[in-house]
Amino acid sequence: MSDIKTKVQGLDPNIKSRDIGEMAGKTENIYEGLVIISKRARQLAVDIKHELHQKLEEFAISSDTIEEISENKEQIEISKFYERLPNPVLIATEEFLNNEIYYRYNDKKRREGGRR
């Protein structure tokens, strides 16, 4: 996961328009490309969420009273860092356009180049 954090440091967190022809050219079908991007985005979202929860568990204090809430500056900084990360869909789109996502077809006809 740490390689994703270093990779997205230079990535613009804002949405920008994309060339649909470029996205469709990789799979010959825009919808297939979108499915690949959405599946990768789900993977990234789960990984990022899991890593964030692991880091925040280090600061968890088990107490019986709700009134005892302590703020930890390190915990706040970690939360802010993860809030500033680009949306997983933006990360997955960049990976797809840069040919960094491996995908394969389970359907034998599709792999052989045939259409349904």
C-alpha positions in Angstrom: 0.0 0.0 0.0 2.8 2.4 0.7 3.8 2.4 -3.0 0.3 3.7 -3.8 0.8 6.6 -1.4 4.0 7.6 -3.0 2.6 7.2 -6.5 -0.4 9.5 -5.8 1.6 12.3 -4.2 1.9 14.0 -7.5 -1.6 13.2 -8.7 -4.0 16.0 -9.0 -7.0 15.3 -6.6 -9.4 17.3 -8.8 -11.5 15.7 -11.5 -10.6 16.5 -15.0 -12.1 15.5 -18.4 -10.7 12.5 -20.2 -10.5 11.4 -23.8 -13.1 8.7 -24.2 -11.3 7.4 -27.3 -8.1 6.8 -25.4 -10.0 4.9 -22.7 -12.0 2.9 -25.2 -8.9 2.2 -27.3 -7.3 0.0 -24.6 -10.2 -2.5 -24.4 -12.0 -1.6 -27.6 -15.1 -0.9 -25.5 -15.6 2.0 -23.2 -17.8 0.0 -20.9 -15.2 -2.7 -20.4 -12.7 0.0 -19.5 -15.1 1.5 -17.0 -15.7 -1.9 -15.4 -11.9 -2.5 -15.0 -11.5 1.0 -13.5 -14.4 0.5 -11.1 -13.1 -2.9 -9.9 -9.7 -1.5 -9.3 -11.1 1.6 -7.5 -13.0 -0.8 -5.1 -9.8 -2.6 -4.4 -8.0 0.6 -3.7 -10.8 1.9 -1.4 -10.7 -1.2 0.7 -6.9 -1.2 1.0 -6.8 2.5 1.9 -9.6 2.1 4.5 -7.9 -0.9 6.0 -4.6 0.8 6.3 -6.2 3.9 7.8 -8.0 1.8 10.5 -4.8 0.0 11.3 -2.9 3.2 11.9 -5.7 4.7 13.9 -6.0 1.6 16.1 -2.5 2.4 17.4 -4.0 5.4 19.1 -7.1 3.8 20.4 -7.6 4.0 24.1 -10.1 1.7 25.7 -12.0 3.5 28.4 -15.4 3.0 29.9 -16.5 6.6 29.9 -17.4 8.7 26.9 -16.3 11.9 28.5 -12.7 11.0 28.3 -11.8 12.1 24.8 -8.2 13.0 24.1 -7.0 14.5 20.9 -3.7 13.3 19.6 -2.0 15.5 17.0 -0.4 12.5 15.3 -3.9 10.9 14.9 -5.3 14.1 13.4 -2.4 14.4 11.0 -2.8 10.9 9.8 -6.5 11.5 9.2 -5.8 14.7 7.3 -3.3 12.9 5.1 -5.8 10.3 4.1 -8.5 12.9 3.5 -6.2 14.7 1.0 -5.5 11.5 -1.0 -7.2 11.5 -4.4 -10.4 9.6 -4.8 -9.8 5.9 -5.6 -11.5 6.2 -8.9 -9.1 8.9 -10.0 -6.1 6.7 -8.9 -7.6 3.7 -10.8 -8.2 5.9 -13.9 -4.6 7.0 -14.0 -3.4 3.5 -13.5 -5.6 2.3 -16.4 -4.5 5.0 -18.7 -0.8 4.3 -17.9 -1.2 0.6 -18.5 -0.5 -0.3 -14.8 -3.5 -2.5 -14.3 -3.5 -6.1 -15.2 -6.8 -7.5 -16.4 -7.9 -10.7 -18.1 -11.1 -12.1 -19.5 -12.7 -15.2 -18.1 -14.9 -15.7 -21.2 -13.2 -18.0 -23.7 -14.9 -16.4 -26.7 -13.8 -12.9 -25.7 -10.2 -14.0 -25.3 -10.2 -15.5 -28.7 -11.4 -12.2 -30.2 -15.0 -13.2 -30.8 -17.9 -11.1 -29.9 -21.0 -12.2 -28.0 
